[in-house]
Amino acid sequence: MVDCGLVLEGGGMKGMYTAGVLEYFMEKDLYFQNCYGVSAGACHLCSYISKQKKRAYRIALNYLNDKNYCSVHSLLTTGDLFNADMCYNKIPNRLDPYDYKAAARYEGNAYAVVTNIRTGEPEYMPMREMYKDTIAVRASASLPLVSRNVKIGSEYYLDGGIADAVPIRRAIADGNVKNVVILTKEVGYVRKQASAAAKNLIRVRYARYPKVYELTANRHVRYNETLQFLDEEERAGRAFVIRPQKANDIGRIEKDRKKLEALYWLGYRDAGRCWGKLMDFCNR
């Protein structure tokens, strides 16, 4: 267990890159004191804190063609593109059992980043007792327009990436002097403003929650400012960033197994290539 933060960006199926990096970390028995997962990052963080090797790989690939996993059929029949019962009940409890006891024994802390759609603020929900905390992971990965709002307590939540796509500032605020950050976007990536059509859809769909529209309209500004801040942290030696060197054509809802496998192994190899420098960073 190293006394550093671990920050995992989301990105839908681009998160296969993160899964590959985490697989290498598990093989090397590298675990972090404080972990923050956003959307797909929170999903892959589940298998990391339970120390179940190759589980994230299996889940992402084994059900690609199952209409009950991620499909228009699921969206039309349940309101969720990623079927909630399949992803958070049938898979972890029957098809590919999740080790809830191992996750509860994780020596560090793990958090799923969610967006409160009433306040527009990010919240950082613990991932410990996963038989009940899984709801936070579901909320973190619930994409606007293609997911139902997720109720936790008396509030409703959606994708953590809306409010805090790369929670590096939160990691620092929690006392992490050093942070390892895994990004799914390539070097040089700049987020563009959402299209007028997308913003109009958001405005209509979330008319009762105007903060969702505000966050969507300004998301590119916050994201790009965060990347600039992260670059400053990296230059100062307080952050270690792992990310693809080149752009890829992986869609947020990618179905091509070969492409996803290639992205997974790219993340695995990138982790291996920077291992020496990473160890120097963590042990300084």
Buried (B, 14 or more C-beta within 10 A) or exposed (E): EBBBBBBBBBBBBBBBBBBBBBBBBBEEEBBBBBBBBBBBBBBBBBBBBBBBEEBBBBBBBBBBEBEBBBBEBBBEEBEBBBBBEBBBEBBBEEBBEBBBEEBBEBEBBBBBBBBBBBEBEBBBBEBBEBEEBBBBBBBBBBBBBBBEBBEBEEBBBBBBBBBBBBBBBBBBEBEBEBBBBBBBBBEEBEBEEBEEEBBEBBBEEBEEBBBBBEBBBEBBEBBBEBBEBBEEBBEEEBBBBBBBEEEBEBEBEBEEEEBBBBBBBBBBEBBBEBBEEBEEBBEE
